[in-house]
Amino acid sequence: MTGEKVKLLGNWASPSALRIHWALKLKGIEYDYQEEDLPNKSPLLLQYNPVHKKIPVLVHNGKPIAESLVILEYIEETWKHNPLLPEDPYERAKVRFWAKFVDDKCVPGIFGTFVKVGEEQQKIAKEARENLKILEGELGKKHFFGD
């Protein structure tokens, strides 16, 4: 789709923004990237995501899409080449389950190890390791879910 303008508003430390970056790269979509300073949100971010005022935001031909899972669905539906999800509905459901598992269990635990201290830190680090082992067991030798 030539002549399209795609922009991603993100932050280097955001797993949600990184997943959009990876999806665009895997799809081969050219895009501009704007790094957001989260404590000092840009006028563009506030304009394109006035409800939540957070990243990531994908802007496609001037139209903003917010929330990483919504953005991923939009990318998959808009650019059909190099599918991110398996064709089989059951396999797609499994991928979505594990993506939610990562969001709900892995990411908070990993980030928690950096912000907690003492016993709290030890507890959350243990939980993070256990959840990552579960994920690793599911992935096995696959590069991606659905392989």
N, CA and C atoms as a LAMMPS dump frame, in Angstrom:
ITEM: TIMESTEP
0
ITEM: NUMBER OF ATOMS
441
ITEM: BOX BOUNDS ff ff ff
-5.0000000000000000e+02 5.0000000000000000e+02
-5.0000000000000000e+02 5.0000000000000000e+02
-5.0000000000000000e+02 5.0000000000000000e+02
ITEM: ATOMS id mol type element x y z
1 1 1 N 0.842 -1.173 0
2 1 2 C 0 0 0
3 1 3 C 0.885 1.234 0
4 2 1 N 1.219 1.659 -1.162
5 2 2 C 2.123 2.796 -1.272
6 2 3 C 1.39 4.097 -0.97
7 3 1 N 2.167 5.062 -0.534
8 3 2 C 1.618 6.365 -0.228
9 3 3 C 0.962 6.462 1.134
10 4 1 N 0.975 5.373 1.884
11 4 2 C 0.376 5.397 3.214
12 4 3 C 1.347 6.013 4.21
13 5 1 N 0.789 6.686 5.191
14 5 2 C 1.609 7.234 6.268
15 5 3 C 1.275 6.483 7.544
16 6 1 N 2.307 5.903 8.135
17 6 2 C 2.144 5.146 9.371
18 6 3 C 3.127 5.706 10.383
19 7 1 N 2.623 5.99 11.576
20 7 2 C 3.457 6.534 12.638
21 7 3 C 3.138 5.78 13.913
22 8 1 N 4.174 5.498 14.689
23 8 2 C 4.01 4.85 15.976
24 8 3 C 4.528 5.774 17.064
25 9 1 N 3.665 6.075 18.035
26 9 2 C 4.078 6.812 19.219
27 9 3 C 4.345 5.779 20.298
28 10 1 N 5.563 5.752 20.82
29 10 2 C 5.915 4.73 21.786
30 10 3 C 6.993 5.188 22.741
31 11 1 N 7.498 4.222 23.488
32 11 2 C 8.594 4.457 24.419
33 11 3 C 9.444 3.192 24.446
34 12 1 N 10.732 3.357 24.467
35 12 2 C 11.664 2.227 24.352
36 12 3 C 11.443 1.168 25.435
37 13 1 N 10.94 1.548 26.594
38 13 2 C 10.803 0.607 27.71
39 13 3 C 9.413 -0.019 27.796
40 14 1 N 8.542 0.298 26.868
41 14 2 C 7.175 -0.194 26.931
42 14 3 C 7.011 -1.51 26.171
43 15 1 N 6.684 -2.607 26.877
44 15 2 C 6.429 -3.866 26.173
45 15 3 C 5.273 -3.738 25.175
46 16 1 N 4.287 -2.925 25.501
47 16 2 C 3.148 -2.737 24.6
48 16 3 C 3.564 -2.047 23.311
49 17 1 N 4.421 -1.044 23.417
50 17 2 C 4.908 -0.358 22.223
51 17 3 C 5.859 -1.254 21.434
52 18 1 N 6.67 -2.036 22.152
53 18 2 C 7.6 -2.941 21.469
54 18 3 C 6.859 -3.991 20.661
55 19 1 N 5.739 -4.49 21.167
56 19 2 C 4.995 -5.498 20.41
57 19 3 C 4.464 -4.914 19.104
58 20 1 N 4.088 -3.625 19.109
59 20 2 C 3.623 -2.986 17.872
60 20 3 C 4.798 -2.799 16.909
61 21 1 N 5.918 -2.372 17.447
62 21 2 C 7.136 -2.219 16.642
63 21 3 C 7.476 -3.549 15.96
64 22 1 N 7.464 -4.64 16.733
65 22 2 C 7.789 -5.965 16.174
66 22 3 C 6.777 -6.379 15.108
67 23 1 N 5.493 -6.132 15.37
68 23 2 C 4.465 -6.501 14.399
69 23 3 C 4.661 -5.758 13.082
70 24 1 N 4.935 -4.464 13.164
71 24 2 C 5.172 -3.681 11.945
72 24 3 C 6.398 -4.192 11.195
73 25 1 N 7.452 -4.52 11.938
74 25 2 C 8.662 -5.055 11.308
75 25 3 C 8.382 -6.405 10.648
76 26 1 N 7.674 -7.295 11.356
77 26 2 C 7.36 -8.612 10.8
78 26 3 C 6.487 -8.504 9.556
79 27 1 N 5.627 -7.519 9.53
80 27 2 C 4.764 -7.297 8.369
81 27 3 C 5.488 -6.554 7.245
82 28 1 N 6.639 -5.958 7.563
83 28 2 C 7.369 -5.195 6.555
84 28 3 C 6.747 -3.838 6.269
85 29 1 N 6.075 -3.264 7.256
86 29 2 C 5.409 -1.968 7.1
87 29 3 C 6.385 -0.86 7.472
88 30 1 N 6.581 0.075 6.559
89 30 2 C 7.427 1.227 6.861
90 30 3 C 6.632 2.219 7.709
91 31 1 N 7.309 2.79 8.704
92 31 2 C 6.628 3.72 9.591
93 31 3 C 7.631 4.669 10.216
94 32 1 N 7.095 5.801 10.654
95 32 2 C 7.885 6.75 11.431
96 32 3 C 7.648 6.437 12.898
97 33 1 N 8.676 6.653 13.69
98 33 2 C 8.582 6.383 15.12
99 33 3 C 8.814 7.667 15.89
100 34 1 N 7.966 7.922 16.87
101 34 2 C 8.161 9.067 17.756
102 34 3 C 8.293 8.56 19.181
103 35 1 N 9.461 8.755 19.756
104 35 2 C 9.722 8.38 21.152
105 35 3 C 9.02 9.379 22.06
106 36 1 N 8.226 8.864 22.985
107 36 2 C 7.482 9.711 23.921
108 36 3 C 8.191 9.771 25.27
109 37 1 N 8.298 10.963 25.796
110 37 2 C 8.769 11.179 27.161
111 37 3 C 7.512 11.121 28.032
112 38 1 N 7.306 9.99 28.692
113 38 2 C 6.021 9.745 29.348
114 38 3 C 5.656 10.737 30.453
115 39 1 N 6.631 11.23 31.245
116 39 2 C 6.245 12.255 32.23
117 39 3 C 5.857 13.587 31.574
118 40 1 N 6.33 13.807 30.338
119 40 2 C 6.048 15.055 29.615
120 40 3 C 5.424 14.703 28.266
121 41 1 N 4.179 14.299 28.284
122 41 2 C 3.497 13.811 27.087
123 41 3 C 3.435 14.892 26.01
124 42 1 N 3.696 14.471 24.791
125 42 2 C 3.683 15.414 23.674
126 42 3 C 2.251 15.822 23.331
127 43 1 N 2.104 16.991 22.721
128 43 2 C 0.773 17.404 22.251
129 43 3 C 0.172 16.388 21.277
130 44 1 N 1.026 15.748 20.47
131 44 2 C 0.539 14.754 19.522
132 44 3 C -0.073 13.553 20.247
133 45 1 N 0.589 13.076 21.295
134 45 2 C 0.054 11.953 22.061
135 45 3 C -1.278 12.338 22.703
136 46 1 N -1.346 13.51 23.284
137 46 2 C -2.585 13.966 23.927
138 46 3 C -3.704 14.16 22.904
139 47 1 N -3.337 14.563 21.691
140 47 2 C -4.328 14.729 20.624
141 47 3 C -4.85 13.374 20.153
142 48 1 N -3.934 12.425 19.957
143 48 2 C -4.312 11.135 19.374
144 48 3 C -4.845 10.124 20.39
145 49 1 N -4.563 10.298 21.67
146 49 2 C -5.106 9.412 22.692
147 49 3 C -5.582 10.25 23.883
148 50 1 N -6.62 11.055 23.659
149 50 2 C -7.079 11.953 24.73
150 50 3 C -7.762 11.23 25.89
151 51 1 N -8.212 10.01 25.688
152 51 2 C -8.912 9.282 26.745
153 51 3 C -7.924 8.737 27.768
154 52 1 N -6.971 7.92 27.314
155 52 2 C -6.025 7.286 28.233
156 52 3 C -4.703 8.037 28.356
157 53 1 N -4.381 8.835 27.338
158 53 2 C -3.15 9.631 27.341
159 53 3 C -1.906 8.764 27.541
160 54 1 N -1.893 7.604 26.855
161 54 2 C -0.742 6.716 26.995
162 54 3 C -0.382 6.101 25.651
163 55 1 N 0.777 5.488 25.64
164 55 2 C 1.273 4.815 24.454
165 55 3 C 0.96 3.322 24.57
166 56 1 N 1.008 2.603 23.49
167 56 2 C 1.307 3.016 22.126
168 56 3 C 0.073 3.59 21.423
169 57 1 N 0.365 4.381 20.406
170 57 2 C -0.655 4.869 19.487
171 57 3 C -0.103 4.671 18.089
172 58 1 N -0.893 4.034 17.241
173 58 2 C -0.558 3.903 15.834
174 58 3 C -1.404 4.91 15.082
175 59 1 N -0.776 5.682 14.213
176 59 2 C -1.502 6.65 13.395
177 59 3 C -1.339 6.211 11.955
178 60 1 N -2.465 5.866 11.327
179 60 2 C -2.455 5.385 9.937
180 60 3 C -3.26 6.367 9.095
181 61 1 N -2.553 7.044 8.196
182 61 2 C -3.184 8.055 7.337
183 61 3 C -3.986 9.065 8.159
184 62 1 N -3.392 9.5 9.266
185 62 2 C -4.007 10.524 10.1
186 62 3 C -5.035 10.017 11.095
187 63 1 N -5.337 8.714 11.063
188 63 2 C -6.342 8.147 11.965
189 63 3 C -5.643 7.393 13.092
190 64 1 N -5.871 7.793 14.356
191 64 2 C -5.193 7.148 15.48
192 64 3 C -5.916 5.885 15.962
193 65 1 N -5.114 4.902 16.35
194 65 2 C -5.61 3.684 16.987
195 65 3 C -4.801 3.522 18.263
196 66 1 N -5.502 3.331 19.397
197 66 2 C -4.833 3.182 20.684
198 66 3 C -5.075 1.784 21.234
199 67 1 N -4.283 1.414 22.247
200 67 2 C -4.332 0.123 22.941
201 67 3 C -3.667 -0.95 22.08
202 68 1 N -2.631 -1.558 22.634
203 68 2 C -1.767 -2.437 21.848
204 68 3 C -2.494 -3.614 21.208
205 69 1 N -3.392 -4.282 21.917
206 69 2 C -4.077 -5.427 21.312
207 69 3 C -5.024 -4.986 20.198
208 70 1 N -5.662 -3.837 20.356
209 70 2 C -6.512 -3.286 19.305
210 70 3 C -5.651 -2.922 18.096
211 71 1 N -4.487 -2.338 18.352
212 71 2 C -3.567 -1.975 17.269
213 71 3 C -3.117 -3.221 16.518
214 72 1 N -2.779 -4.28 17.253
215 72 2 C -2.351 -5.519 16.592
216 72 3 C -3.448 -6.083 15.694
217 73 1 N -4.678 -6.077 16.181
218 73 2 C -5.789 -6.547 15.359
219 73 3 C -5.94 -5.682 14.109
220 74 1 N -5.799 -4.375 14.272
221 74 2 C -5.896 -3.458 13.138
222 74 3 C -4.799 -3.742 12.116
223 75 1 N -3.579 -3.923 12.589
224 75 2 C -2.459 -4.219 11.691
225 75 3 C -2.736 -5.504 10.918
226 76 1 N -3.201 -6.534 11.612
227 76 2 C -3.465 -7.83 10.984
228 76 3 C -4.581 -7.728 9.948
229 77 1 N -5.611 -6.937 10.24
230 77 2 C -6.729 -6.802 9.314
231 77 3 C -6.422 -5.872 8.144
232 78 1 N -5.536 -4.912 8.359
233 78 2 C -5.228 -3.926 7.322
234 78 3 C -4.189 -4.441 6.333
235 79 1 N -3.167 -5.073 6.836
236 79 2 C -2.088 -5.595 5.998
237 79 3 C -2.111 -7.115 6.106
238 80 1 N -2.691 -7.753 5.106
239 80 2 C -2.94 -9.201 5.148
240 80 3 C -1.675 -10.043 4.937
241 81 1 N -0.652 -9.468 4.3
242 81 2 C 0.569 -10.244 4.03
243 81 3 C 1.32 -10.539 5.331
244 82 1 N 2.141 -11.556 5.313
245 82 2 C 2.926 -11.973 6.487
246 82 3 C 2.056 -12.042 7.752
247 83 1 N 1.078 -12.941 7.771
248 83 2 C 0.173 -12.998 8.924
249 83 3 C 0.908 -13.206 10.247
250 84 1 N 0.425 -12.527 11.266
251 84 2 C 0.986 -12.647 12.612
252 84 3 C 0.355 -13.813 13.371
253 85 1 N -0.867 -14.122 13.016
254 85 2 C -1.62 -15.167 13.709
255 85 3 C -1.818 -16.375 12.797
256 86 1 N -1.943 -17.553 13.407
257 86 2 C -2.226 -18.743 12.603
258 86 3 C -3.602 -18.635 11.937
259 87 1 N -3.799 -19.384 10.878
260 87 2 C -5.075 -19.371 10.164
261 87 3 C -6.173 -20.083 10.955
262 88 1 N -5.821 -21.149 11.648
263 88 2 C -6.78 -21.957 12.385
264 88 3 C -7.331 -21.177 13.59
265 89 1 N -8.667 -21.097 13.736
266 89 2 C -9.261 -20.33 14.847
267 89 3 C -8.823 -20.809 16.229
268 90 1 N -8.692 -22.123 16.413
269 90 2 C -8.255 -22.637 17.713
270 90 3 C -6.822 -22.196 18.014
271 91 1 N -5.963 -22.293 17.024
272 91 2 C -4.565 -21.87 17.206
273 91 3 C -4.486 -20.369 17.472
274 92 1 N -5.321 -19.578 16.788
275 92 2 C -5.364 -18.125 17.044
276 92 3 C -5.798 -17.849 18.482
277 93 1 N -6.79 -18.601 18.95
278 93 2 C -7.262 -18.42 20.327
279 93 3 C -6.153 -18.728 21.321
280 94 1 N -5.373 -19.777 21.05
281 94 2 C -4.254 -20.104 21.94
282 94 3 C -3.222 -18.987 21.964
283 95 1 N -2.922 -18.417 20.828
284 95 2 C -1.964 -17.303 20.765
285 95 3 C -2.482 -16.133 21.594
286 96 1 N -3.756 -15.827 21.445
287 96 2 C -4.335 -14.718 22.214
288 96 3 C -4.301 -14.998 23.717
289 97 1 N -4.549 -16.261 24.096
290 97 2 C -4.472 -16.636 25.502
291 97 3 C -3.075 -16.358 26.056
292 98 1 N -2.046 -16.801 25.335
293 98 2 C -0.679 -16.642 25.824
294 98 3 C -0.235 -15.184 25.795
295 99 1 N -0.74 -14.412 24.855
296 99 2 C -0.433 -12.973 24.849
297 99 3 C -1.016 -12.318 26.106
298 100 1 N -2.225 -12.709 26.471
299 100 2 C -2.842 -12.179 27.694
300 100 3 C -2.087 -12.659 28.932
301 101 1 N -1.632 -13.903 28.918
302 101 2 C -0.839 -14.435 30.023
303 101 3 C 0.417 -13.587 30.23
304 102 1 N 1.093 -13.257 29.136
305 102 2 C 2.299 -12.424 29.227
306 102 3 C 1.942 -11.065 29.819
307 103 1 N 0.869 -10.45 29.308
308 103 2 C 0.45 -9.131 29.809
309 103 3 C 0.072 -9.165 31.283
310 104 1 N -0.678 -10.191 31.668
311 104 2 C -1.225 -10.23 33.027
312 104 3 C -0.258 -10.792 34.063
313 105 1 N 0.595 -11.717 33.667
314 105 2 C 1.439 -12.437 34.631
315 105 3 C 2.932 -12.127 34.505
316 106 1 N 3.439 -12.091 33.291
317 106 2 C 4.895 -11.963 33.112
318 106 3 C 5.373 -10.516 33.231
319 107 1 N 4.744 -9.623 32.483
320 107 2 C 5.203 -8.228 32.472
321 107 3 C 5.138 -7.592 33.861
322 108 1 N 4.017 -7.711 34.587
323 108 2 C 3.999 -7.094 35.922
324 108 3 C 5.067 -7.662 36.859
325 109 1 N 5.317 -8.96 36.764
326 109 2 C 6.337 -9.571 37.615
327 109 3 C 7.735 -9.083 37.286
328 110 1 N 8.028 -9.003 36.006
329 110 2 C 9.356 -8.544 35.592
330 110 3 C 9.576 -7.098 36.037
331 111 1 N 8.611 -6.237 35.74
332 111 2 C 8.761 -4.838 36.137
333 111 3 C 8.758 -4.687 37.654
334 112 1 N 7.982 -5.528 38.339
335 112 2 C 7.921 -5.469 39.797
336 112 3 C 9.255 -5.73 40.457
337 113 1 N 10.087 -6.561 39.821
338 113 2 C 11.399 -6.842 40.417
339 113 3 C 12.295 -5.605 40.426
340 114 1 N 11.979 -4.635 39.579
341 114 2 C 12.781 -3.412 39.532
342 114 3 C 12.287 -2.344 40.501
343 115 1 N 11.034 -2.439 40.921
344 115 2 C 10.487 -1.367 41.759
345 115 3 C 10.219 -1.79 43.199
346 116 1 N 10.179 -3.079 43.454
347 116 2 C 9.952 -3.565 44.816
348 116 3 C 11.302 -3.756 45.513
349 117 1 N 11.248 -3.872 46.826
350 117 2 C 12.46 -4.119 47.603
351 117 3 C 12.18 -5.19 48.653
352 118 1 N 13.25 -5.772 49.149
353 118 2 C 13.16 -6.716 50.256
354 118 3 C 12.334 -7.946 49.937
355 119 1 N 11.498 -8.339 50.903
356 119 2 C 10.685 -9.555 50.758
357 119 3 C 9.705 -9.449 49.595
358 120 1 N 9.14 -8.252 49.402
359 120 2 C 8.219 -8.045 48.28
360 120 3 C 8.918 -8.333 46.95
361 121 1 N 10.148 -7.849 46.834
362 121 2 C 10.916 -8.067 45.613
363 121 3 C 11.2 -9.554 45.41
364 122 1 N 11.576 -10.232 46.468
365 122 2 C 11.868 -11.668 46.375
366 122 3 C 10.626 -12.452 45.952
367 123 1 N 9.487 -12.1 46.536
368 123 2 C 8.237 -12.793 46.219
369 123 3 C 7.854 -12.586 44.754
370 124 1 N 7.897 -11.349 44.289
371 124 2 C 7.488 -11.073 42.912
372 124 3 C 8.493 -11.652 41.912
373 125 1 N 9.776 -11.658 42.277
374 125 2 C 10.787 -12.258 41.396
375 125 3 C 10.548 -13.76 41.262
376 126 1 N 10.179 -14.403 42.365
377 126 2 C 9.886 -15.847 42.322
378 126 3 C 8.685 -16.116 41.417
379 127 1 N 7.638 -15.315 41.568
380 127 2 C 6.45 -15.459 40.723
381 127 3 C 6.792 -15.219 39.253
382 128 1 N 7.627 -14.212 38.992
383 128 2 C 8.022 -13.917 37.612
384 128 3 C 8.772 -15.096 37.004
385 129 1 N 9.703 -15.685 37.759
386 129 2 C 10.445 -16.844 37.264
387 129 3 C 9.512 -18.017 36.967
388 130 1 N 8.56 -18.259 37.868
389 130 2 C 7.614 -19.364 37.67
390 130 3 C 6.766 -19.142 36.409
391 131 1 N 6.29 -17.914 36.221
392 131 2 C 5.473 -17.619 35.041
393 131 3 C 6.28 -17.698 33.751
394 132 1 N 7.524 -17.252 33.806
395 132 2 C 8.369 -17.355 32.612
396 132 3 C 8.684 -18.813 32.283
397 133 1 N 8.819 -19.661 33.298
398 133 2 C 9.029 -21.101 33.056
399 133 3 C 7.801 -21.721 32.397
400 134 1 N 6.619 -21.317 32.846
401 134 2 C 5.382 -21.799 32.222
402 134 3 C 5.36 -21.391 30.749
403 135 1 N 5.67 -20.142 30.477
404 135 2 C 5.69 -19.638 29.102
405 135 3 C 6.733 -20.373 28.271
406 136 1 N 7.914 -20.539 28.834
407 136 2 C 8.985 -21.245 28.13
408 136 3 C 8.568 -22.681 27.813
409 137 1 N 7.88 -23.327 28.746
410 137 2 C 7.398 -24.685 28.508
411 137 3 C 6.407 -24.746 27.358
412 138 1 N 5.576 -23.742 27.246
413 138 2 C 4.597 -23.705 26.153
414 138 3 C 5.269 -23.429 24.815
415 139 1 N 6.236 -22.541 24.817
416 139 2 C 6.921 -22.217 23.562
417 139 3 C 7.757 -23.381 23.05
418 140 1 N 8.389 -24.103 23.971
419 140 2 C 9.255 -25.199 23.54
420 140 3 C 10.319 -24.692 22.596
421 141 1 N 10.416 -25.29 21.438
422 141 2 C 11.42 -24.887 20.444
423 141 3 C 10.824 -24.009 19.35
424 142 1 N 9.59 -23.545 19.539
425 142 2 C 8.938 -22.683 18.558
426 142 3 C 9.572 -21.292 18.578
427 143 1 N 9.592 -20.651 17.434
428 143 2 C 10.01 -19.26 17.382
429 143 3 C 8.851 -18.34 17.758
430 144 1 N 7.641 -18.741 17.331
431 144 2 C 6.433 -17.995 17.607
432 144 3 C 5.352 -18.986 17.953
433 145 1 N 4.311 -18.51 18.623
434 145 2 C 3.142 -19.36 18.818
435 145 3 C 2.548 -19.626 17.445
436 146 1 N 2.027 -20.823 17.264
437 146 2 C 1.415 -21.161 15.987
438 146 3 C 2.386 -21.757 14.993
439 147 1 N 3.685 -21.823 15.337
440 147 2 C 4.657 -22.441 14.426
441 147 3 C 4.383 -23.924 14.314
